[in-house]
Amino acid sequence: MNVKKAAALGLTACFVLTGTLGCLFAPVVPERTSNQGGGSILTATGKVFGGQMTQLTADEVQIATDQINDLNPQVDLTLDDDQAQAIVGFLAQNGINSFDDFQNLNPGTVQPPPGCCRTL
């Protein structure tokens, strides 16, 4: 066996082993936070502080609120899929990409997502 074949075989074995171990030891992602576009706390944080809130997925909203729950057990912000999707819809319909956008909202022009509020 020449050096090139040995190197290729070793490299292939390394990729296979790394892929197998990565699958075995990868964190288990709950379905609740991986069924509406996916994401992570890193992607959510990047969008929130990068002025891209309208790009958040419902999963990222759930992941972020779960993180707040973990940091402060006195706060319960656990959201189900529909609630997280309503937040995503609210952000998109009102063009909210940053905290400044929240501050500049005109209460008379706020558009709630369809189906989130009922008429009294």
JOJO-V228947 format. One record per pair of residues at least 24 apart in sequence whose C-alpha atoms are under 10 Angstrom apart, sorted by the first residue. I is the first residue (numbers start at 1). J is the second residue. If there is no record, write none. Layout:
i->I j->J
i->I j->J
//
This chain:
i->31 j->59
i->32 j->58
i->32 j->59
i->32 j->62
i->32 j->63
i->32 j->79
i->32 j->80
i->32 j->81
i->33 j->57
i->33 j->58
i->33 j->59
i->33 j->60
i->33 j->61
i->33 j->62
i->33 j->63
i->33 j->66
i->33 j->80
i->33 j->81
i->34 j->58
i->34 j->59
i->34 j->60
i->34 j->62
i->34 j->63
i->35 j->59
i->35 j->81
i->36 j->60
i->36 j->62
i->36 j->81
i->36 j->84
i->36 j->85
i->38 j->62
i->38 j->63
i->39 j->63
i->40 j->64
i->41 j->65
i->41 j->66
i->41 j->67
i->47 j->97
i->47 j->98
i->48 j->97
i->48 j->98
i->48 j->99
i->49 j->97
i->49 j->98
i->49 j->99
i->50 j->97
i->50 j->98
i->51 j->96
i->51 j->97
i->51 j->98
i->51 j->99
i->51 j->100
i->51 j->101
i->52 j->91
i->52 j->95
i->52 j->96
i->52 j->97
i->52 j->98
i->53 j->88
i->53 j->91
i->53 j->92
i->53 j->95
i->53 j->96
i->53 j->97
i->53 j->98
i->53 j->99
i->53 j->101
i->54 j->87
i->54 j->88
i->54 j->89
i->54 j->90
i->54 j->91
i->54 j->92
i->54 j->93
i->54 j->94
i->54 j->95
i->54 j->96
i->54 j->97
i->54 j->98
i->55 j->88
i->55 j->91
i->55 j->92
i->55 j->96
i->55 j->97
i->56 j->85
i->56 j->87
i->56 j->88
i->56 j->89
i->56 j->91
i->56 j->92
i->56 j->97
i->57 j->84
i->57 j->85
i->57 j->87
i->57 j->88
i->57 j->89
i->58 j->82
i->58 j->83
i->58 j->84
i->58 j->85
i->58 j->86
i->58 j->87
i->58 j->88
i->58 j->89
i->59 j->84
i->59 j->85
i->59 j->88
i->60 j->84
i->60 j->88
i->61 j->85
i->61 j->87
i->61 j->88
i->62 j->87
i->82 j->116
i->83 j->116
i->85 j->113
i->85 j->116
i->86 j->112
i->86 j->113
i->86 j->114
i->86 j->115
i->86 j->116
i->87 j->112
i->87 j->113
i->87 j->116
i->88 j->113
i->89 j->113
i->89 j->114
i->89 j->116
i->90 j->114
i->90 j->116
//
